Amino acid sequence: MRCYIPRRVASPEEQRPRPPLTTTGRPLDVHVIAIGGTGMAPFACLMQALGHRVRGSDGPLYPPMSTLLASAGIAPLLGYDAAHLEPEPDLVVVGNAVRRDNVEAVEAERRALPLLSMPEALYRFCLADRRPLVVAGTHGKTTTTAMAAFALHELGGDPGYLIGGMPLDLPASWALGSGPRFVVEGDEYNAAYFDRGPKFLHYRPQTLIWTSGEFDHADLYASPEALLAAYRKLLEQMPADGLVVACGDRPEVRELASAAPCRVVFYGVDGDNEVRPLAPPVEESGRYRCRVVGPAGEAELSPGLGGLHNLENAIAVWAAVAADGHHPQRVADALGRFRGVARRLQELGTAGGVTVVDDFAHHPTAVAATLDAMRRRYPGRRILAALELRSLSAARSLFTEGYFDALSRADRAFLPPLFHASRLPPEERLDLEALASRLGERGTPTTIAADYDALLAAILAAAQSGDAVVSMSSGSFGGLPQKLLAALRERE
């Protein structure tokens, strides 16, 4: 069992060996605890496609994960119950949202059933005999992973992939593929309650795209140095014939990646990168284009997604995919056809002259990038920003200045209560009232609502024809953007 960079010492119970999984080449009966997660559901579909019999449990599920599982013929059991382990499965795969005291986990441990975390199982069943292309970093993982999978798909590479979101231009968020590549998002979050190390340490990349190393997940990593130590472990795993495509515009990435035991190519918009624009990128209605140069040659690159951050993501994918021998311009052309991933600056619609956009941003840097992209996409319009600080990390006071700087980019801001306020001591908890007061003084009037219904009412009261509203959350946000658009249509 791996246990990298723990915030606490694992108990003897957590350190005990887990029963080995023995296979005879026959299909397995696999039970997945927390099967409805954005990574767990496509993993379950992959296992089903491999010929295994997959079942699982979770709380109430909603589209798109419920429909994704249904399309694979998987009907999750509702809730958690020890009886769900009947008949006894050959393997139990545990999601990282599952606590040690989950009744199914307790029962699986009592029966000494083979347990694997999702990343362990993904490597064992899908990655071990492939050439993994792993995308890691604080920002842009899902979009960049989907970009890489789409480009390889368009170029006839028939890649396997697992994407932690719903790509708009691929049949699903997963595929087995028959080509040598398997593209996967390398999450730095923990693998399972019995494996507190990051998921990406299980994936053994042959090619690694590293976008950023900014501090996040303060609930798991005690300091920025602890998070960077995890990335250092990932780099140390690289094979001698591997390739690291690293963002050279970020000092923390450049410093660590330089010590990788394989070839390293730095990308970015700055001139000291090996892969870079030949001239400053040209912006047109929020989208950027440039002539990019790198070891594989040159190409005209005009990504289908807006925002300078997505140009950087596209440059990284261009470098990684062209390094596989694909024609540089054909790679660039494929990236120009990529439309993105659901909930990444996804325009849901316009009603009464108000445009509603849904986005996954939750880290201060991502919130700032989203609001900057909104300004460029909707020039001259008033930008209203609703932000849910949903994770334990986002709700911490250490990110106060970051959120203040990010939300200052909006014309108005709307905040619900901290999602996990009760799980944080007062001295570590972000002070919403103080943040709202400072934003108001800075020129961004900010409303703190008591609940989702009050938040929706406040945005409806403020929204005027010509406005663009962006909803930002790492979770469902109570269905806020969909409810807002429906209410605007009713009002219209």
N, C-alpha and C positions, 0 to 999 in steps of 0.2 A: 504494500500500500504506500503510495506516495503521499507526503505531507509537507508541502513546500510553504514557507513563509506563513506559519500560523500566527494568529493573534493571541492564541492561548496554547498551552500544552495539551495534547490529546490525552484523554483518560485511558487507563489500561484497557477498558472495554472497547474504546475506539481503536486501539492499537492491535487488538487480537486479530490473528489471521482469518481471512474469510475463506469459506469452502471453495475449492477450485472448480471451474467449469470444465467438465469433460464432455467431449462431443464424439459421436461415432459417424459423423457425416449425414446423419438423418435430420429431418426438420425438427426444430425445437419448439416446445410450448413456452412462450415468453410472456411474462406478466410485467407490465410497465406501470409503475406507480407515478402518478401525476402525468398522465399521458397527453394532456391537452396543452402543454407548453409550446411556445413557438419553435423550440428546437426538438422537443420530445415527440410532437405529433408527426413531423416529417421523418424523424428517426423510426418511429413505429411503422410508417408506410414503407420505408426502406427494408425493414426486417420482413414485413409481409411480402414484399416483392422478391426477396431472397428465398421465399418458400417456407418461412417459419410461420407458426400459428401464433398470432399476436392478440393479446387481450390487455386490458388495463383499466385504471380507475382514475377519477378526478372529481372535482366539484362540477357544477353546471358548466357546460361548454357552449360557446356561441361561435358563429362564423367569424373568421374563416377556418379556425381549427376544427370545429365540429364537422363542417362540410368536407374538409380535407380528409379526415379520418373516415367519414362515411363513404367517400369516393374509393377508398381502399378496402371497403368492406369490414371496417373495424367499428364495433359498437361499444364505447366505453361504459363501464359500470359507474353509477352515480354514487359519490361519496367513498369513504374508506371503511373497509370492514375486513377482519381477519378471514371471514368466510370467502372472500374473493380469491383466496389462494387455493380454493378447491375447484377442480382437481389440482393436485400439486404441480406447479410448473417446473420445467427444467431450469429456468433462469428467471431471475427478477432483476429488472433494470430500474434504477432509482433516480428520479429527477432531483436537481439540486435545490428545489423548493421544498423537498420533503424533509421534515424534522425527524430526529432520532426517535421521538416518541410516537410517530405515526403508527397506528395500530397494525397496518399491513407490514411496515418495516419491522416492527417488534415481532410479529408472527413469523416473518421470513427468517429473522435472526434466530428465533426459538427453534425453528425447524432445521436450522443450518442449511438453508437453501443457498445456492450460488447467487451472489449479488454482484452486479457491476453498475458503475455509474454510466450515464449515457455516453460520455466521451470515451471511456474504456471500451464499451461495447461497439461504438462506431468504429474505433480503430481496428478492433479484432475482426469485425465482420465486413467492413467496407474499405478500410484504408490500407491494411497491411500489405496487400499485393498490388497497390496502385502507386501513383506518384502524386502525393497530396500537394495541392496548392492551398496554403493556409493564409488567411487575411487576419492580421492582428492589429491592435491599436485601440486607443481610447475612443477615437472618433472614426466614423465612416465604414465600419466593418461590414454591416449588412449590405449597404449599397455597393461597396467595392467587390464583395463576394458575388453578388448578383451580376455585376458588370462582367467579372471574369468568367463566370459560368455562361453568360449570354454570348460573350465574344467567342469562346471556344465552341459553343453550340452552333453559332452562325458560321464558323469556319470549318465545320464538319468534324470537329474533334470528339463529338459524342461524349462529353464529360459526365461523370457522376457529380452530384452536388447535394449539399444540404445548406439551406439558406434560412436564417432566423427571421424571415419576413416573407411577404407574398410578392414575388416579382411580377411586374405587369406584362413582361414579354416572354415568359417561359411557361410551359404547361402547368407547372406546380413548383413548390418550394423545395422539391427533392427529385432526384433521378438517380438510378443505378448507373446508367451509361455503360458503354462497352469500351470506351477509349482509355488511354493510360492515366489520364488526369482525373482526380477527384477534388473538387473545390469545396472548401468548408470554412466557415467563420470561426476564427480562433478566439474564443471568449476568454477573458482574463478572470472571470468569476469562478467561484469554487465548483468542483465537480459533483460532490455529494457530501452528505453529513459524515461519511466515513473517509472522505478524501477532500481535505480543505484546500488543496492546491488548485491552481487554475486549470480550466479545461484544456487549454491549448498545449499543455505539456504532454498530453496523451496522443497528439496527432502526428508527430514526427514529420514535419513538412520537408518536402524536397525543394519546393520553392516557397518562400515566405515574403508576403507583402506586409510591411510594418508602417502604418500610417502615422502613429503618434504615441507618445508615452506620457501624456498629461495625467495628473493625479485624479483618481476616481475610486469608487468602492471603498470609502473610508470605513465602512462597517467590516471590511475584511483585511485591509492593509493599514497598518499603523502609521505609515508615513509614505511620502513619495518615493523614498529610497527603497521601501519594501516592495512597492509595485514594480519599480525598475529592476529589482533583483529577480522578479519573476520573468520579466522579459529577457534578462541576461541568461537565465536557465534555458529559455526557449532557444536563444541564439546558440548556446553551447551544444544543443542537440543537433544542429544542422550538420548534414553529411558533407564530406569534403567536396563532393561533386554537386552540392546544392547551390542555390542562388537566393540571396536576400535582396529584395527591392525595397529600400528604406527611404523615408522622407528626409532628405538632407536639409530641408528648411527648418527642421526642429532640432535644436542642439542636443537634447537628451537622446534622441534617436541616433544622430550622427556619431556621438561619442561611443555609445554601446555597440552599435552595428559595426563599427570599424574593427572590432575585435572578433567578429564572427569567424569560424574556422573554414569558411568557404568564400566564394566570390560574392562581393557586395556591390550593388549598383545604387547610387543615390539619385533620387528624383526630386523634382520640385520646380517652382517658378523662378528661383534665384539662379544667377548665372554660374555659380560654382558647383552645380550638380551635373552629373554625367548625362542624365536624361532631363531635358529642359526645353522650354520654348526658345526658338532662335531669336525672337523679338517679343516685346511685351504683348501679352494676350489682348485681343480685341473683344470688347463687350458689345453685344447687341441684344437689347431687351432681356437682360439678366443672364444670357448665355454667353459663353466665352469660346473663342477659337484661336488657334495658334498653329504655327509650324513647329512640330516637336522633333528633336534630334536625340539619338541615343546610339548605343552599340549596334543595334540592328539596322540603323539607317535613319531616314527622315520620313515624315508624313504630315499631311494636313489633318489636324485633329479638331473636330467640332462636336463635343459630347452632346447627346440629346438632353441632358439635364442641365439646369441652370445653376449658377453659383460658382465662385472661384474654387471653393472646396471640392466641388465635383469635377472641375477641370483637373485638379491635383489627383483625385482618385482615378480619373481616366488615364492620366499620364502614367500612373503606377501600373495599371492593368495593361496598358499598351506595351510597357517595357517588359512585363512578365510574360505576356502571351507571345509577343514577337520573339522573345528569347527561345521559345519552343520551335522556332523555324518558320512561323507563319509570316506572310508578307506584311511589312509594316503598314502599308496603306490599306490593305484589306482589314487589318485589325482596327485601324482608325475608323474606317467606314462602318464596321460593325458597332463600334462604340457610339457612333453618330445616330444609330437606330435604336439605341437603348433608351427606354422611357422611364425606368426607375422601379421603385419598390413601393408598395402600398404604405401609407403613413410616413412617407418621406417627401415633405412639401407636396402632398397630394391634394390637388384642387377637387373638392367634392361637388361644388356647384355654386351657382349664384341665384339669389332670390331677392327681390326688392332692391336690386342694385348692390347688395352686400355679398361679397365672395367669401366662401368658407374654405379654409385650408387645414388639413390634418397633418401633424408632424410628430415624430418620435423624440424630438430634442428634449433633453432633461439636464444634461451637464451644462454649466454656464457657457463654456466655449461653443457648444453645439447650439444653444439658444441664441447666442450672438450671431452665429453664422446663419441660422434660419431667419432671423429678423433682418439681417443684411440682405439675404437673398429675396426676402419679401419686398424690401424697398426697391430692389432692382427689377423684380418681376412686375410690381404694381406701382410704377412711378407716379408721383403726384397724388396718391391715394392715402387716406388715413389708415394706419396700421393698428389694429387692436389685437393684443396678445393675451391669451389665457394660458397659464402655466400651472401644471400640477407637479408639486414636489413630492413624488410618490415613493421613491426609494429611501432606504435608511441613510444612504450616502447623501442624496440631494437635500435632505432635511437638516443637515448639519450646519452649524454656524460658520464653519471654516470656509464655506462657499458664499457667504453673504456678499462680499465685495464683487465676486464674479457675477452673481445674479443682478446686483445693482447696476453694474456696467452693461450687462446684456439687455436687461429690460428697459434701460434708458433709451434704447433704440426704437421703442414702440411709442405711439402717441397716447395709448391708454393701456393699462395692464389690469388683469383680473386674476385673483388667486383664491383657491379653496384652502381650507385648513390643511396643515401638514398631515399627510396620510399616516405616518408612523410616529406622530408626536408622542404618544404614550410610551413608546419603546426607547425614547432618548431622555437622558437626564437634562434638566433645564439648562445647565451650563453648556451643553453641547448642541442645544436645539436652536435652529435658525429663528430669529425674532421677526415674524411676518409684519407686525405692526410697525416696528422700527424701519424695516425695509420699505414698506409702503409710504411711510412718512418721508423718507429720504427721496424716494422716487418722485413724490408729489412736488417736493421742493426743487427737484431737478427739471420739472416740467412734464412728467409722465404721471398723471393722476392714476391712482391705483386703488382698486376695490378688493377688499377681502370679504368673501362671501361665507356664510355659515355652512352651506352644503351645496351639492350640485344643482339643486333646483333654484336656490337663490342666485347661484353664479349664472345660470342660464338666463334668469330674469334680468339680472344686471346687464348682461351683454346685450340682450334684446332691447332694453331701454336705451342703451348708449348707441347701438349700431344705426348708422344712417346710410342712405343710398350713396354709393361711391366708396364705402369702407371695404377693407379686406381684413377678415378675422382669421387668426391662426391659433389653433389649439395644439398645445405641446404637452406631451406626457409619455412616460415609458410604460404606461398601462392603458386601460380602457377609458379613463377619465369619465366614467359613468355614462359613456355614449354621448358626451357633450357635443362634438362637432356635428354628428348626425341629427341629434335633437335640435340643435340650433338651426340647421338648414331647414328641417321640417317646420319649425316654428316661423321662420322667415317666410317660407312659402305660404303658410297659413295666413300670416299677416298680410302678405302681398295680395 
